C-alpha cells in the first residue's frame, strides 16, 4: 500500500508540473502577443500613411483623417497647416486656401506651393502625398512657435512664440523691435537675445521663427518679392535687401519703398532714416511729397526728399527706368529727387527726362523737373514749350528765362508777345527802320488834329450843306 501511495503521489506532482509548464507557456505566448500588439500599435501610431506630415497618433487626437492628406479639402496638407497653427479641419477664412493671415499678399496656397517642383505629387494617388509635404515654400503666418509646432499641445514646454526674428539681426540696420533705435544703438540688440545664435534659450532647438510676412527677413514682404521675380526665401545676392538686379543703383529695399522714408531720427540734418519692417507700424514713403503743391516734410515742403506725386511708392527692381522718362531710377530718387514712378513730376506736361536734358535759349539750359514754372513768370513751362520737346521753337517762349515777362525794350509790347511774333524782345526797333514797335493804346484819347485851311476856302454850309 505504501508503494501505491508513493506512486500516486509522484503522479500528482508530475501532473502539477505539466500544468505549470502549460500555463507558463501560455503566459509566454500571451506576453509575446501583447508585446507584438503593443509594438504594432506603437508603429501604427508613429506612421504617416497619407504623407501629410502627421503621425497616426496625432491625427487620431486632433481628429484629422489618417488616410487623407487634406482632411478639409482646401489643398493644404494637414501637417503643414498644423505646423503653422492653422486649422486642418477648416477650409474657410484665414485657415483656407485663400486666407492670408500674415498679410503679405500671398494666399496660404501660394505660400505652400512656392517653389514646389513640378510633379511633386502624383495624381494617381489622390489621398496620399507620394513625396510628403513640401516644406520649402514661404511661411504663411506671424507669431508661431517653431519649437512646439508639431506637438499635440502647441506651446507646451517652449519659451513662447516668435521669440526673435530669423538670423542675426543685431547688425542688419533695421529697427526690428519698433522702438526707434537701431542695432547696437538699441540696448536690447533690437530684440535679439543672442546675436551669435539661433537658439537664444540654449535648449538645442531653433527658436528664431521667421515672420510669415517676410520669410527671409530682408525687409520686403513675400508677396512683393514674388510679384517682382525675387526669391522670398533668399536674403542674399540679387534677392536680398541690397540686391540690384536691374543695375540702376537703387537697392531692392529702395525699390520696394521709395527712399523718402517716414521713419527717421530727427536729431540730425538731414534726418537719419532707418528701416522698420512690416506689416504693422512699418516704414512707409512720405506720400504725398509734392514740391509743386508744397506737400511733404522740409522747408520748403519736400525740398529734402524724393518726390512722390502719384501714390505709387515702389519701383520695378527689374527695370532701371520704371516710369519710362529716360532717367535712371536711382538718379531720380537719390540725385534729382524727382518721382521715379511718375514721368512728369511737376505736372507741367514736359517729361522729367526732357526737362533735365533740355536745351532752352542761348546759352542752352535745362528746366527744373520739380518746378512747373522754372523761370517764375506767369506761364507754366508747358505753356511756353508747347510741344514739350526741350527747345524753344517758333512761336514758343523760353521756360527758363524770366525775360518773357515784362517789356524789356520799352516798346509797349510784352516780351512774350514779341517772342511769339518773331520781333526782338530786347530791341525796340526790330527792323531798324527808325520807328519803334510801340503798340497802340486804344484806351488813351486821340490828340487834337489841327487843320490849316487855305484862305479861299468856301464854307460848304453856305452851299446848303450842314
SEMAR-550128 format. One record per residue (C-alpha): residue in one letter; chain; x, y, z negated. Coordinates in pm, whole numbers, plus 50000, padded with zeros to 5 digits. Last residue first. Example, Ala and Ser with C-alpha at 12.3 -4.5 7.8 and 13.67 -1.06 7.14 Angstrom:
[node S, A, [51367, 49894, 49286]],
[node A, A, [51230, 49550, 49220]],
REM end
This chain:
[node X, A, [47503, 67122, 59298]],
[node X, A, [47538, 67155, 59670]],
[node X, A, [47329, 67422, 59840]],
[node X, A, [47604, 67594, 60030]],
[node X, A, [47691, 67826, 59746]],
[node X, A, [47735, 67518, 59527]],
[node X, A, [48019, 67407, 59751]],
[node X, A, [48222, 67702, 59642]],
[node X, A, [48448, 67814, 59922]],
[node X, A, [48819, 67801, 59851]],
[node X, A, [49000, 68073, 60045]],
[node X, A, [49223, 68145, 59746]],
[node X, A, [49358, 67789, 59742]],
[node X, A, [49269, 67566, 59443]],
[node X, A, [49513, 67477, 59168]],
[node X, A, [49398, 67154, 58993]],
[node X, A, [49485, 67092, 58631]],
[node X, A, [49413, 66741, 58510]],
[node X, A, [49356, 66702, 58138]],
[node X, A, [49533, 66408, 57965]],
[node X, A, [49342, 66078, 57956]],
[node X, A, [49220, 65980, 57612]],
[node X, A, [49405, 65685, 57447]],
[node X, A, [49225, 65347, 57427]],
[node X, A, [49323, 65243, 57776]],
[node X, A, [49686, 65215, 57686]],
[node X, A, [49881, 65128, 57997]],
[node X, A, [50189, 64909, 57950]],
[node X, A, [50522, 65077, 57993]],
[node X, A, [50735, 64880, 58237]],
[node X, A, [50984, 65161, 58258]],
[node X, A, [51025, 65355, 58580]],
[node X, A, [51370, 65420, 58719]],
[node X, A, [51355, 65142, 58973]],
[node X, A, [51595, 64918, 58783]],
[node X, A, [51377, 64610, 58838]],
[node X, A, [51348, 64519, 58466]],
[node X, A, [51311, 64871, 58338]],
[node X, A, [51257, 64838, 57962]],
[node X, A, [51528, 64573, 57925]],
[node X, A, [51523, 64333, 57627]],
[node X, A, [51212, 64128, 57715]],
[node X, A, [51309, 64107, 58080]],
[node X, A, [51014, 64054, 58313]],
[node X, A, [50924, 63697, 58412]],
[node X, A, [50553, 63721, 58328]],
[node X, A, [50553, 63479, 58031]],
[node X, A, [50880, 63612, 57897]],
[node X, A, [50741, 63965, 57922]],
[node X, A, [50429, 63866, 57735]],
[node X, A, [50642, 63700, 57466]],
[node X, A, [50841, 64022, 57423]],
[node X, A, [50530, 64233, 57377]],
[node X, A, [50485, 64508, 57638]],
[node X, A, [50499, 64874, 57537]],
[node X, A, [50837, 64934, 57697]],
[node X, A, [51017, 64960, 57366]],
[node X, A, [51293, 64718, 57462]],
[node X, A, [51247, 64488, 57161]],
[node X, A, [50870, 64489, 57164]],
[node X, A, [50756, 64247, 56892]],
[node X, A, [50756, 63868, 56866]],
[node X, A, [50935, 63653, 57124]],
[node X, A, [51253, 63793, 56979]],
[node X, A, [51212, 63537, 56698]],
[node X, A, [51426, 63280, 56869]],
[node X, A, [51395, 62903, 56825]],
[node X, A, [51056, 62842, 56989]],
[node X, A, [51175, 63014, 57312]],
[node X, A, [50887, 63119, 57534]],
[node X, A, [50730, 62942, 57828]],
[node X, A, [50604, 63075, 58164]],
[node X, A, [50896, 62917, 58346]],
[node X, A, [51074, 62655, 58135]],
[node X, A, [51244, 62693, 57799]],
[node X, A, [51392, 62354, 57711]],
[node X, A, [51305, 62072, 57469]],
[node X, A, [51044, 61888, 57678]],
[node X, A, [50724, 61962, 57486]],
[node X, A, [50532, 62087, 57794]],
[node X, A, [50409, 62396, 57610]],
[node X, A, [50741, 62488, 57456]],
[node X, A, [50599, 62806, 57304]],
[node X, A, [50270, 62671, 57173]],
[node X, A, [50449, 62353, 57065]],
[node X, A, [50688, 62553, 56851]],
[node X, A, [50399, 62717, 56670]],
[node X, A, [50337, 63083, 56757]],
[node X, A, [50312, 63388, 56533]],
[node X, A, [50685, 63414, 56483]],
[node X, A, [50886, 63220, 56225]],
[node X, A, [51156, 63097, 56465]],
[node X, A, [51111, 62728, 56385]],
[node X, A, [50734, 62727, 56366]],
[node X, A, [50630, 62363, 56315]],
[node X, A, [50911, 62311, 56066]],
[node X, A, [51044, 61964, 55980]],
[node X, A, [51161, 61891, 56338]],
[node X, A, [51357, 62221, 56346]],
[node X, A, [51433, 62343, 56697]],
[node X, A, [51758, 62280, 56880]],
[node X, A, [51995, 62537, 57033]],
[node X, A, [52121, 62641, 57374]],
[node X, A, [52319, 62967, 57389]],
[node X, A, [52114, 63086, 57563]],
[node X, A, [51763, 62953, 57526]],
[node X, A, [51638, 62616, 57397]],
[node X, A, [51834, 62295, 57435]],
[node X, A, [51650, 62042, 57217]],
[node X, A, [51814, 61726, 57084]],
[node X, A, [51667, 61755, 56736]],
[node X, A, [51338, 61887, 56876]],
[node X, A, [51312, 61618, 57143]],
[node X, A, [51380, 61340, 56892]],
[node X, A, [51130, 61475, 56642]],
[node X, A, [50855, 61475, 56903]],
[node X, A, [50705, 61808, 57010]],
[node X, A, [50332, 61846, 56947]],
[node X, A, [50374, 62077, 56648]],
[node X, A, [50285, 61812, 56392]],
[node X, A, [50586, 61868, 56168]],
[node X, A, [50691, 61501, 56156]],
[node X, A, [50624, 61420, 56521]],
[node X, A, [50701, 61054, 56594]],
[node X, A, [50590, 60949, 56247]],
[node X, A, [50735, 60631, 56091]],
[node X, A, [51085, 60768, 56030]],
[node X, A, [50942, 61079, 55860]],
[node X, A, [51205, 61351, 55877]],
[node X, A, [51467, 61386, 55606]],
[node X, A, [51725, 61477, 55873]],
[node X, A, [52001, 61284, 55701]],
[node X, A, [51865, 60991, 55497]],
[node X, A, [51526, 60903, 55646]],
[node X, A, [51574, 61036, 55999]],
[node X, A, [51929, 60919, 56048]],
[node X, A, [51838, 60592, 55874]],
[node X, A, [51554, 60525, 56119]],
[node X, A, [51762, 60604, 56430]],
[node X, A, [51609, 60876, 56645]],
[node X, A, [51458, 60829, 56991]],
[node X, A, [51103, 60905, 56882]],
[node X, A, [50994, 60541, 56889]],
[node X, A, [50836, 60544, 56542]],
[node X, A, [51028, 60241, 56411]],
[node X, A, [51363, 60325, 56567]],
[node X, A, [51608, 60061, 56440]],
[node X, A, [51351, 59784, 56479]],
[node X, A, [51387, 59459, 56280]],
[node X, A, [51352, 59613, 55934]],
[node X, A, [51033, 59790, 56052]],
[node X, A, [50965, 60097, 55842]],
[node X, A, [50759, 60132, 55527]],
[node X, A, [50552, 60408, 55370]],
[node X, A, [50284, 60469, 55630]],
[node X, A, [50051, 60742, 55499]],
[node X, A, [50125, 60968, 55796]],
[node X, A, [50324, 61260, 55654]],
[node X, A, [50608, 61111, 55450]],
[node X, A, [50907, 61345, 55462]],
[node X, A, [51232, 61220, 55311]],
[node X, A, [51310, 61421, 55001]],
[node X, A, [51497, 61733, 54896]],
[node X, A, [51277, 62002, 55052]],
[node X, A, [50950, 61819, 54993]],
[node X, A, [50798, 62128, 54828]],
[node X, A, [51013, 62441, 54832]],
[node X, A, [51119, 62378, 54566]],
[node X, A, [51103, 62007, 54501]],
[node X, A, [50833, 61743, 54488]],
[node X, A, [50563, 61696, 54752]],
[node X, A, [50321, 61898, 54960]],
[node X, A, [50405, 62231, 55126]],
[node X, A, [50176, 62160, 55425]],
[node X, A, [50468, 62191, 55666]],
[node X, A, [50716, 62024, 55428]],
[node X, A, [50494, 61716, 55386]],
[node X, A, [50564, 61459, 55118]],
[node X, A, [50235, 61273, 55088]],
[node X, A, [50323, 61034, 54951]],
[node X, A, [50638, 61012, 54744]],
[node X, A, [50740, 60651, 54800]],
[node X, A, [50637, 60392, 54547]],
[node X, A, [50827, 60219, 54267]],
[node X, A, [50625, 59980, 54055]],
[node X, A, [50374, 60015, 53775]],
[node X, A, [50225, 59681, 53876]],
[node X, A, [50336, 59462, 54169]],
[node X, A, [50611, 59546, 54152]],
[node X, A, [50988, 59605, 54119]],
[node X, A, [51123, 59933, 53973]],
[node X, A, [51406, 60085, 54176]],
[node X, A, [51606, 60385, 54057]],
[node X, A, [51645, 60737, 54190]],
[node X, A, [51885, 60993, 54048]],
[node X, A, [51725, 61339, 54064]],
[node X, A, [51903, 61586, 54291]],
[node X, A, [52006, 61724, 54056]],
[node X, A, [52033, 61502, 53749]],
[node X, A, [51817, 61496, 53435]],
[node X, A, [51511, 61399, 53641]],
[node X, A, [51591, 61027, 53642]],
[node X, A, [51391, 60874, 53923]],
[node X, A, [51087, 60666, 54006]],
[node X, A, [50876, 60836, 54276]],
[node X, A, [51102, 60723, 54557]],
[node X, A, [51161, 60929, 54872]],
[node X, A, [51363, 60641, 55023]],
[node X, A, [51085, 60494, 55238]],
[node X, A, [50956, 60176, 55076]],
[node X, A, [51015, 59843, 55251]],
[node X, A, [51271, 59992, 55491]],
[node X, A, [51460, 60141, 55202]],
[node X, A, [51473, 59796, 55035]],
[node X, A, [51579, 59642, 55366]],
[node X, A, [51882, 59868, 55396]],
[node X, A, [51873, 60160, 55641]],
[node X, A, [52192, 60182, 55846]],
[node X, A, [52008, 60103, 56170]],
[node X, A, [52165, 59760, 56216]],
[node X, A, [51833, 59585, 56282]],
[node X, A, [51907, 59303, 56036]],
[node X, A, [52014, 59538, 55755]],
[node X, A, [52037, 59343, 55431]],
[node X, A, [52088, 59531, 55107]],
[node X, A, [51797, 59378, 54917]],
[node X, A, [51827, 59037, 55078]],
[node X, A, [51719, 58868, 55400]],
[node X, A, [52007, 58995, 55616]],
[node X, A, [52256, 58842, 55375]],
[node X, A, [52130, 58729, 55035]],
[node X, A, [51803, 58728, 54843]],
[node X, A, [51660, 58414, 55000]],
[node X, A, [51317, 58260, 54928]],
[node X, A, [51117, 58540, 55090]],
[node X, A, [51305, 58487, 55422]],
[node X, A, [51265, 58792, 55644]],
[node X, A, [51055, 58787, 55960]],
[node X, A, [50876, 59116, 55889]],
[node X, A, [50540, 58971, 55789]],
[node X, A, [50720, 58707, 55579]],
[node X, A, [50915, 58975, 55393]],
[node X, A, [50607, 59185, 55335]],
[node X, A, [50414, 58886, 55199]],
[node X, A, [50695, 58780, 54964]],
[node X, A, [50716, 59119, 54798]],
[node X, A, [51045, 59310, 54811]],
[node X, A, [51263, 59369, 54503]],
[node X, A, [51521, 59101, 54585]],
[node X, A, [51398, 58858, 54319]],
[node X, A, [51372, 58553, 54548]],
[node X, A, [51008, 58473, 54469]],
[node X, A, [50885, 58832, 54472]],
[node X, A, [50517, 58850, 54378]],
[node X, A, [50550, 58496, 54245]],
[node X, A, [50788, 58606, 53971]],
[node X, A, [51067, 58351, 53949]],
[node X, A, [51089, 58188, 53605]],
[node X, A, [51408, 58215, 53407]],
[node X, A, [51370, 57934, 53154]],
[node X, A, [51593, 57673, 53310]],
[node X, A, [51611, 57389, 53060]],
[node X, A, [51920, 57295, 52861]],
[node X, A, [51761, 57428, 52540]],
[node X, A, [52001, 57722, 52521]],
[node X, A, [51738, 57994, 52481]],
[node X, A, [51864, 58204, 52771]],
[node X, A, [51897, 57918, 53016]],
[node X, A, [51963, 58099, 53345]],
[node X, A, [52298, 58209, 53206]],
[node X, A, [52559, 58486, 53227]],
[node X, A, [52328, 58780, 53167]],
[node X, A, [52187, 58628, 52850]],
[node X, A, [51878, 58796, 52705]],
[node X, A, [51787, 58957, 53038]],
[node X, A, [51523, 59221, 52958]],
[node X, A, [51680, 59509, 53149]],
[node X, A, [52003, 59450, 52957]],
[node X, A, [51830, 59520, 52624]],
[node X, A, [52012, 59847, 52561]],
[node X, A, [51949, 59972, 52913]],
[node X, A, [52238, 60175, 53054]],
[node X, A, [52400, 59844, 53146]],
[node X, A, [52118, 59768, 53394]],
[node X, A, [51868, 60051, 53439]],
[node X, A, [51656, 60258, 53205]],
[node X, A, [51303, 60386, 53270]],
[node X, A, [51138, 60114, 53061]],
[node X, A, [50997, 59910, 53349]],
[node X, A, [51154, 59578, 53243]],
[node X, A, [51321, 59520, 53578]],
[node X, A, [51458, 59870, 53626]],
[node X, A, [51667, 59762, 53922]],
[node X, A, [52038, 59823, 53997]],
[node X, A, [52102, 59444, 54016]],
[node X, A, [52366, 59446, 53742]],
[node X, A, [52195, 59296, 53437]],
[node X, A, [51951, 59100, 53652]],
[node X, A, [52149, 58778, 53664]],
[node X, A, [51916, 58521, 53819]],
[node X, A, [51539, 58479, 53808]],
[node X, A, [51336, 58718, 53597]],
[node X, A, [51335, 58651, 53220]],
[node X, A, [51090, 58492, 52981]],
[node X, A, [50828, 58421, 53240]],
[node X, A, [50606, 58234, 52996]],
[node X, A, [50690, 58148, 52636]],
[node X, A, [50950, 57972, 52425]],
[node X, A, [50858, 57615, 52504]],
[node X, A, [50740, 57335, 52274]],
[node X, A, [50387, 57337, 52416]],
[node X, A, [50327, 57598, 52684]],
[node X, A, [50135, 57359, 52906]],
[node X, A, [49961, 57079, 52724]],
[node X, A, [49978, 56779, 52956]],
[node X, A, [50328, 56878, 53060]],
[node X, A, [50429, 56964, 53414]],
[node X, A, [50477, 57339, 53363]],
[node X, A, [50643, 57319, 53023]],
[node X, A, [50982, 57472, 53102]],
[node X, A, [50863, 57663, 53408]],
[node X, A, [50616, 57873, 53216]],
[node X, A, [50411, 58097, 53441]],
[node X, A, [50381, 58474, 53426]],
[node X, A, [50337, 58550, 53797]],
[node X, A, [50176, 58323, 54050]],
[node X, A, [50208, 58175, 54401]],
[node X, A, [50582, 58091, 54410]],
[node X, A, [50716, 58051, 54763]],
[node X, A, [50776, 57727, 54952]],
[node X, A, [51039, 57471, 54856]],
[node X, A, [50828, 57226, 54653]],
[node X, A, [50670, 57039, 54943]],
[node X, A, [50482, 56765, 54755]],
[node X, A, [50547, 56402, 54842]],
[node X, A, [50693, 56270, 55164]],
[node X, A, [50399, 56046, 55254]],
[node X, A, [50141, 56265, 55083]],
[node X, A, [49849, 56025, 55039]],
[node X, A, [49477, 56051, 55087]],
[node X, A, [49484, 56134, 55459]],
[node X, A, [49731, 55858, 55552]],
[node X, A, [49724, 55862, 55934]],
[node X, A, [49758, 56240, 55938]],
[node X, A, [50122, 56201, 55840]],
[node X, A, [50277, 56463, 55615]],
[node X, A, [50585, 56677, 55678]],
[node X, A, [50502, 56670, 56048]],
[node X, A, [50671, 57008, 56100]],
[node X, A, [50885, 57112, 55808]],
[node X, A, [50733, 57332, 55534]],
[node X, A, [50897, 57675, 55534]],
[node X, A, [50603, 57847, 55368]],
[node X, A, [50324, 57589, 55330]],
[node X, A, [50265, 57631, 54959]],
[node X, A, [50277, 58012, 54966]],
[node X, A, [50056, 58040, 55273]],
[node X, A, [49804, 57804, 55109]],
[node X, A, [49805, 58016, 54796]],
[node X, A, [49741, 58324, 55007]],
[node X, A, [50024, 58567, 55079]],
[node X, A, [49953, 58937, 55029]],
[node X, A, [50190, 58959, 54729]],
[node X, A, [49914, 58999, 54471]],
[node X, A, [50033, 58724, 54234]],
[node X, A, [49691, 58556, 54208]],
[node X, A, [49634, 58543, 54584]],
[node X, A, [49347, 58301, 54643]],
[node X, A, [49268, 58182, 54994]],
[node X, A, [49350, 57814, 54930]],
[node X, A, [49160, 57808, 54605]],
[node X, A, [49259, 57875, 54244]],
[node X, A, [49234, 58255, 54265]],
[node X, A, [48870, 58229, 54363]],
[node X, A, [48736, 57890, 54471]],
[node X, A, [48871, 57538, 54530]],
[node X, A, [48859, 57431, 54165]],
[node X, A, [48966, 57090, 54031]],
[node X, A, [49340, 57146, 54071]],
[node X, A, [49311, 57460, 53853]],
[node X, A, [49615, 57680, 53896]],
[node X, A, [49885, 57695, 53629]],
[node X, A, [50180, 57690, 53865]],
[node X, A, [50280, 57326, 53818]],
[node X, A, [49915, 57215, 53803]],
[node X, A, [49852, 57357, 54151]],
[node X, A, [50158, 57186, 54296]],
[node X, A, [50062, 56861, 54125]],
[node X, A, [49710, 56864, 54268]],
[node X, A, [49836, 56926, 54620]],
[node X, A, [49681, 57233, 54788]],
[node X, A, [49460, 57190, 55095]],
[node X, A, [49147, 57308, 54911]],
[node X, A, [48985, 56964, 54885]],
[node X, A, [48927, 56970, 54508]],
[node X, A, [49110, 56644, 54435]],
[node X, A, [49395, 56703, 54680]],
[node X, A, [49648, 56419, 54653]],
[node X, A, [49374, 56154, 54642]],
[node X, A, [49423, 55812, 54480]],
[node X, A, [49495, 55944, 54130]],
[node X, A, [49190, 56174, 54147]],
[node X, A, [49209, 56455, 53893]],
[node X, A, [49054, 56424, 53547]],
[node X, A, [49320, 56611, 53348]],
[node X, A, [49389, 56305, 53128]],
[node X, A, [49373, 56045, 53402]],
[node X, A, [49587, 56258, 53637]],
[node X, A, [49847, 56278, 53361]],
[node X, A, [49858, 55902, 53324]],
[node X, A, [49863, 55843, 53698]],
[node X, A, [50172, 56057, 53747]],
[node X, A, [50127, 56400, 53911]],
[node X, A, [50344, 56519, 54201]],
[node X, A, [50077, 56470, 54466]],
[node X, A, [50229, 56152, 54611]],
[node X, A, [49899, 55961, 54612]],
[node X, A, [50035, 55658, 54425]],
[node X, A, [50220, 55857, 54163]],
[node X, A, [50343, 55602, 53912]],
[node X, A, [50415, 55677, 53547]],
[node X, A, [50089, 55548, 53403]],
[node X, A, [50096, 55246, 53631]],
[node X, A, [50440, 55152, 53502]],
[node X, A, [50325, 55185, 53144]],
[node X, A, [50013, 54986, 53226]],
[node X, A, [50226, 54713, 53377]],
[node X, A, [50476, 54727, 53095]],
[node X, A, [50193, 54693, 52850]],
[node X, A, [50043, 54404, 53045]],
[node X, A, [50378, 54228, 53065]],
[node X, A, [50439, 54283, 52696]],
[node X, A, [50092, 54159, 52618]],
[node X, A, [50146, 53851, 52836]],
[node X, A, [50477, 53781, 52665]],
[node X, A, [50316, 53813, 52325]],
[node X, A, [50025, 53592, 52429]],
[node X, A, [50263, 53326, 52563]],
[node X, A, [50475, 53342, 52250]],
[node X, A, [50167, 53309, 52034]],
[node X, A, [50051, 53014, 52239]],
[node X, A, [50390, 52851, 52199]],
[node X, A, [50382, 52917, 51825]],
[node X, A, [50034, 52771, 51805]],
[node X, A, [50147, 52462, 51995]],
[node X, A, [50455, 52425, 51779]],
[node X, A, [50252, 52472, 51465]],
[node X, A, [50004, 52209, 51582]],
[node X, A, [50287, 51965, 51651]],
[node X, A, [50442, 52034, 51314]],
[node X, A, [50110, 51969, 51145]],
[node X, A, [50073, 51645, 51340]],
[node X, A, [50413, 51528, 51224]],
[node X, A, [50334, 51606, 50860]],
[node X, A, [50010, 51413, 50882]],
[node X, A, [50186, 51113, 51036]],
[node X, A, [50452, 51118, 50767]],
[node X, A, [50181, 51099, 50505]],
[node X, A, [50020, 50805, 50675]],
[node X, A, [50345, 50618, 50681]],
[node X, A, [50403, 50687, 50316]],
[node X, A, [50060, 50568, 50227]],
[node X, A, [50100, 50255, 50434]],
[node X, A, [50427, 50172, 50264]],
[node X, A, [50285, 50227, 49921]],
[node X, A, [50000, 50000, 50000]],
REM end
